Amino acid sequence: MNTDLLYDLLDVDPRAGAAELLVRARRSPQLPYLVLSSLAREDARMGEPARAELRRAQARADRYAEVARRLGESTGVRPIRGLPLARYYPPDLLRPQGDLDLIAPSQSALWRAAARLVTDYPIETIDVTVLGDRPRHLKVALFWPAADPLVDPWYRVELCTAALAGDLATVPVRPVLAADDHVECLIALAEKGLQRPFQVRDVVDVLVLSGLAFDPSETAAVVSAYRLAPEAARLLDVAAAHVCLGSLAAVRAELAPEIGPELRRRERTGPEQAIVPRRGVLLRRTVTRDDWDEVRYVPFGQGELLLTPVADYLLAGQDPVPRERREAALAALHAWDAAVV
């Protein structure tokens, strides 16, 4: 991995120089950190502002690693995607991490982790999303400001009871992810292809993984079992245009016969199986309810309340919530308070 690859991926003429490479990288929130660390490891000329930005990015990555370690020890949650991938990077190359994704083995573990974060960090926003009905899965995102909240992205820790959420339509929620660590990383990368096109950072991730030992047939079988053969193949094809796939070239070959069956399976999936996510509209933060292991759903005339161990919400779709409905939800919440006193 060197800056020549970054010039290629970002479509910058190397003659334009490192400054132009960094300017182009700033079109993506996290790529400047990858570019800065790559330039630093090659001893490029760099002033104090750039070095300070890189130090803050490294501190952010270190903070995420510490959060994951502490929450894992106390609650059993574990990281997926970004942090596990970062561990395979060379020590002097920083994988940019916008957020920290954690899988919770149960709802109670999720809320213990959320409560710990609320206690330990200056959490300013808690977003909640409910996926599905039976079973219901929860996704909780907690935000707090970076050291320089005007310049650096805020910290974001996302907890979910489902390892892989799918596309909420033809690829189902898969609650558990169980494979060798590097295979899990490949699966998690492929999963992103259900939500967005593959990006520069994904190619670098593939390059880092390509030096590891993948069993081709076993890896392809696991990826296919998680319903991601088309996305994994597309990821590897995108990467192959820029880097050598190494051990992953044989995996790509083994994936070829799995793509068609998966695409046909998705075509047969009826619209009735689609999951409509419901977001939580914040009504109030609460003192942490340490005796709650799960959320409570409270129906009222205009919808349903979601009461959690750290905050209370109105469950809604993606459209804006009218003021009248929010007021009705607050009235229902106050009525619930009175009933449980």
GIJO-V221049 format. One record per residue. N is the residue number from 0. RES is the residue in one letter. PSI is psi in whole degrees, -180 to 180 (none if undefined). Layout:
n = {N	N}
res = {RES	RES}
psi = {PSI	PSI}
This chain:
n = {0	1	2	3	4	5	6	7	8	9	10	11	12	13	14	15	16	17	18	19	20	21	22	23	24	25	26	27	28	29	30	31	32	33	34	35	36	37	38	39	40	41	42	43	44	45	46	47	48	49	50	51	52	53	54	55	56	57	58	59	60	61	62	63	64	65	66	67	68	69	70	71	72	73	74	75	76	77	78	79	80	81	82	83	84	85	86	87	88	89	90	91	92	93	94	95	96	97	98	99	100	101	102	103	104	105	106	107	108	109	110	111	112	113	114	115	116	117	118	119	120	121	122	123	124	125	126	127	128	129	130	131	132	133	134	135	136	137	138	139	140	141	142	143	144	145	146	147	148	149	150	151	152	153	154	155	156	157	158	159	160	161	162	163	164	165	166	167	168	169	170	171	172	173	174	175	176	177	178	179	180	181	182	183	184	185	186	187	188	189	190	191	192	193	194	195	196	197	198	199	200	201	202	203	204	205	206	207	208	209	210	211	212	213	214	215	216	217	218	219	220	221	222	223	224	225	226	227	228	229	230	231	232	233	234	235	236	237	238	239	240	241	242	243	244	245	246	247	248	249	250	251	252	253	254	255	256	257	258	259	260	261	262	263	264	265	266	267	268	269	270	271	272	273	274	275	276	277	278	279	280	281	282	283	284	285	286	287	288	289	290	291	292	293	294	295	296	297	298	299	300	301	302	303	304	305	306	307	308	309	310	311	312	313	314	315	316	317	318	319	320	321	322	323	324	325	326	327	328	329	330	331	332	333	334	335	336	337	338	339	340}
res = {M	N	T	D	L	L	Y	D	L	L	D	V	D	P	R	A	G	A	A	E	L	L	V	R	A	R	R	S	P	Q	L	P	Y	L	V	L	S	S	L	A	R	E	D	A	R	M	G	E	P	A	R	A	E	L	R	R	A	Q	A	R	A	D	R	Y	A	E	V	A	R	R	L	G	E	S	T	G	V	R	P	I	R	G	L	P	L	A	R	Y	Y	P	P	D	L	L	R	P	Q	G	D	L	D	L	I	A	P	S	Q	S	A	L	W	R	A	A	A	R	L	V	T	D	Y	P	I	E	T	I	D	V	T	V	L	G	D	R	P	R	H	L	K	V	A	L	F	W	P	A	A	D	P	L	V	D	P	W	Y	R	V	E	L	C	T	A	A	L	A	G	D	L	A	T	V	P	V	R	P	V	L	A	A	D	D	H	V	E	C	L	I	A	L	A	E	K	G	L	Q	R	P	F	Q	V	R	D	V	V	D	V	L	V	L	S	G	L	A	F	D	P	S	E	T	A	A	V	V	S	A	Y	R	L	A	P	E	A	A	R	L	L	D	V	A	A	A	H	V	C	L	G	S	L	A	A	V	R	A	E	L	A	P	E	I	G	P	E	L	R	R	R	E	R	T	G	P	E	Q	A	I	V	P	R	R	G	V	L	L	R	R	T	V	T	R	D	D	W	D	E	V	R	Y	V	P	F	G	Q	G	E	L	L	L	T	P	V	A	D	Y	L	L	A	G	Q	D	P	V	P	R	E	R	R	E	A	A	L	A	A	L	H	A	W	D	A	A	V	V}
psi = {124	177	-21	-40	-40	-38	-42	-49	-35	4	50	133	123	-26	-18	-22	172	-34	-42	-36	-43	-39	-45	-37	-29	-3	-19	138	-34	-20	-32	-34	-38	-43	-45	-44	-34	-41	-40	-39	-15	12	38	152	130	129	176	-40	-42	-41	-37	-39	-41	-39	-41	-38	-41	-40	-36	-46	-41	-39	-44	-42	-40	-42	-47	-42	-48	-43	-35	-43	-36	-23	-16	2	158	153	154	153	-102	-57	-46	-38	-40	-29	-20	-9	152	149	-24	13	123	117	122	131	111	-35	176	115	127	136	130	129	-16	166	-38	-38	-40	-47	-29	-40	-43	-43	-37	-41	-43	-35	-39	-20	157	67	126	-24	138	109	140	137	136	127	123	-176	-61	101	158	134	150	140	126	126	127	134	142	155	148	174	-39	91	-13	-23	-41	148	147	155	141	121	124	123	138	143	-8	131	-44	122	-11	-158	9	13	-80	-18	119	168	134	105	-31	138	117	106	177	152	-46	-29	-39	-39	-44	-43	-46	-37	-46	-37	-34	-24	-15	-19	-23	164	154	148	-179	-47	-34	-38	-42	-39	-45	-42	-43	-42	-25	-19	0	166	105	132	114	-53	-40	-43	-45	-38	-42	-46	-43	-36	-29	11	31	21	-45	-41	-40	-41	-43	-41	-48	-33	-42	-45	-38	-20	-13	-27	163	133	-14	-128	-18	-12	-42	-32	-44	-41	-41	-25	-24	-51	-9	-14	-50	-51	-38	-41	-38	-37	-41	-37	-31	-11	124	157	-20	-15	-5	144	128	109	143	127	153	124	116	129	-40	148	153	162	138	125	87	-20	3	128	-19	168	167	135	125	107	148	-179	-33	20	-142	135	148	111	124	171	-12	-16	165	144	160	128	130	171	-151	-14	154	146	123	151	-39	-38	-38	-42	-40	-38	-41	-39	-42	-37	-43	-37	-39	-42	-46	-35	-27	-6	none}
